[in-house]
């Protein structure tokens, strides 16, 4: 078992969650709605909110993925760890896509907490979110 994943489990930041499978579609719906709002914000040049909404689109898609495996997160970092352990290490998701999730996580934190955002960052976040949601939908449909 991945050591970081085990640490998250031991600290209660990742927990078994058998009810998760019943919430996968709800999370995908949230991801798709947030992605729609991110696109609208970007088109209106509201790059801060576009960045934040794009991240939350990815966040909800990531939750759908780990829910589908019977786990729940209690930490954004441990959600990232779970994606690596449950999907990248099993060759179900590319490491680049999970790296993009991490990049967008940092962009969201900077936008949200530091009021530091840009058009380029929002564009990167939006592109990453579109691909992440698309691939999540494909994985869930397997």
Helices and strands as residue ranges (DSSP letters): H 3-10, E 14-16, G 18-23, H 24-43, H 47-68, E 71-73, H 76-83, I 84-88, H 95-114, H 119-140
